[in-house]
Amino acid sequence: MHPAPAHSLPDVDALSSLRPLDGARSRRIARAFAPRNVLGNRHDFFYTLVKLRTDPLYPGVLAALRGTRAPVLDLGCGLGLLAHALRQDGQAMAYRGVDIDADKISRGARVAADIGLRDVRLEVMDVGVETPDHSGSVTILDMLQFLQPAEQHALLVKVAAMIAPRGRLVIRTGLQDDSGRSRTSRLSDRFANVVGWMQERPRSYPTADGLRRSLEGAGLQVSLAPLYGSTPFNNWLLVATPALP
């Protein structure tokens, strides 16, 4: 596969019609998170299976990154599912995932090592406080709402400087607007915090105009489209690359 030309943007409107991974692909990834004995905790296995089979997130991100070999920094990586999806899709770029949740990082790193994922690294890091040095592509998936608006802007400006000429910034986020989907997204994230799946509570959802202002002001060209799938959430996919001089 040849790298995409510098500055090219995928057809994000086409990505918005993608469906979740099929059952067979979802099960192959989820099996890695199954417990090693019958009495083990199956939470990560079932969470992964349901997430992959119902959410078009990963097909959208895979399509957005396809054609670039730039190393990927995954901010707010959770269990590192994107690394599994990338390898299953035949994308072999270096992957580094960071997340504030030390337990998820520990479990995700153990699974990645157990199944021999190559060039994959997971680390504990609070991206609201620090960001690693990086040049390549960056993904921010379902994480921006856990930052305040000023923190979101500061992070996006930092991340924009990390995007290499052939790299891409890929963001999946719920957006703040007046839709019923937006209200459902807020309630779902609060519930996830209450039950303990998300350590942080949602603080502020970005707007489409706010994302464009931050990223275009930092020198990126931006494409944005809905990535609902069959879910009730107000999820959108943003893909950005360095703007033409």
N, C-alpha and C positions, 0 to 999 in steps of 0.2 A: 504494500500500500504506500503510495507516495504522499508526502506531507501536503496539506492544503496550502495554497498560496498565502503569503503574509496578508493580514488585514481582512481575509475573507470571513464572512459570517454564515453559519448554517441557516437554512430556511426554518426559522423558529415557528412560523405559522404551521408548517408541515409537522413539526415535532408535537404541536399541541393536540394532534389527533392520534398519537401513539397510545397503544394499550399496554397494560402491565405485562411483565414476563409471563410466559405460559407456565402451566403447571409443572412440566418436567424440568425446565430450567430453574424454576423457583425451588423445587424439592432438592435439586442437586446442590444448590447453595445452602439451603436451610439445614441439610443433613450434617454439614460441618459443625453446626451449633447444637446438635443433639447431644445429650449426656452420654457418657461412656458406659453407664450401667442403668438398669431399668428403674432404679430408685432415684436417679439424678434429677435435677431441676430442668424442666423442659421449657421454661419461659422464653429463653432466647430462640429456641428452635421454632416455637409456635409464633412468636412475634415476627421473626424473620420470614417465615412461610406466608403469613397473612399479609405482611407489608409488601412482599415481592409480588404476590398474586393479585393484589387489589389496587396498588398505587403505580401509576405510570412514571413515577420519578426516575427510576434507573434507566428504562429505555430512552427517556428524554435526555438524560445526562450522557449516556453512552453515545447517542447520536450526535450530541453537541461536541463531544471530545473526539469523535472518530475523524481521522485524517491528520491529527497532530500527534507528535511523539514527545512533546514537551513534558517534563516531569509535573506531576499533579500534587498540589498541596490541598488537602481536604480539611477545611476549617469546621469544627463541630462534627467530627466523623462518627461519633457513637461507637458502634461495634466494628466499624470499618467495612460495612457491606459494599461500599463502592469499589473497594479493592477486589472483592470476590467477583462482582459484576464485570469489572474491567477485564480481569483475567479470563473469565468465561467467554467474553466477547472477543478475545484475541488481542486486546490492547495491552501492551507490555511495558508502557512507560513507567518510570519510577513513581511510587506512590508513598506519600507521607501524610498520615492523618493525625490531627490533634483534637483533643476534647477536654473539657473541664471535669468530666465524670471519670474518676480513676478506676472505679469498678468496671465500667464498660470497656475502658482501654485495656485493662488487665485481661478480661475475658476475650475481647477481640484479638489481642496480640497472641494469646495462647492458641486460639483457633487458627489464626493465620500461620503460625509456626507449625502447628500439628499437621496441617494439610500441605505445607511446603509452598505457600505463596511466595514468589520471588520478588525481591526488590520492594518489599512492603514494610513500612515502619509506622507504628502507632505510639503516640506520646501524650502524656497529660500536660495540658496547657490551657490557661484561661485567656482566650483571644480578646476579651474585653480589657485585659491588662497588658498583654504582650503578643507580638506576632513574630514568627521565625523569619530568618533571612530566606529568600526564595526567589527564583526566576523560572518562569514556565507558565503553567496553567494553574488556576485556583478554582476550587468549588466551595460554595457556601450553601448548604442544603438544609432548609428548615431551621435556621439558626438566628437570623437577624432579629426576629421578634423578641429575643431574650436580651437585647441591648437597648439602651436609651437612644433617642434620635441623634444626639451629638456623638455617641459612641459608634452608631452605625455609620455616620458620615466619616468619622476619623478612620474607621476600619476600611471602608470602601476606598478612601484616598490612598491608604497604605497598600491595599491589595492591587489597586490599579497600577502602581509602580512595579509590581511583581510580574505583570503579564509580559511575557517575551513576545517578540514580533510574530512568531508562529504559535503562540500560546493563546488560551482562551480563559476568560472568566465566566463561570457558569454558576448562576444563582437560582435556587428554587425557594420561593418564599410565599407566605400568605401576604396579601395586600390589604391595607386599610381602605375601605370604601363603604358605601351605604348598602351593599348587597346582603342578602340573607346568608350567602356563602361566607362572607367576612365574619358575621356574627357566629356562625357555626365553627369556624376556625378558632376564634378566640375561646369559645367554650371548651373545645376539644383540648387545646393546649393547657388551659387551666386544670382540666380534669387530669391530664397526664402528669401535671405537677403534684396534684393532691394525692394521686395513687402512688407516686414515687418513681414513675418511669423517667420523668424529666426532673433533674435536680433544681433547675431554675424555673421561676415562673415567668410567663410572657410579660414584657414591659411595654413595648411599643411596636406596632406593625408599620412597616414602611409603606409609602405610597408610590405609585408608578412614577409620578412627576419627581418625587424626591430622589428616587434611585437614578433617574436619568440625569438630574442636575448634578448629583455627586459624581457620577462616572463620566459623563461627558465633560464636566468641568475638569476632570483629572486626565483627559486626553483619550478616552475610549469611545468607540462607536458602539451603540447599544441596540439590541433587538429584544423585544419582550412580547410574550404571548401566553395565553392561559394554558395550564397543564392540569386540568381538572380530572380527566378520565371519567370514571363513574363515581368518583368520590363527591361528597357534598361540600368540600372545602374550597376556599378561594385561593388556590395555588397557581402561581405563575412561574414561567421559566424565562430567565434573562440570560442572554449570551452576549458577551462584549469582547472586542479585540482592540488593539491599538488603532487609533484613527489614522487615516491617510494624512501624510504631511501636507 
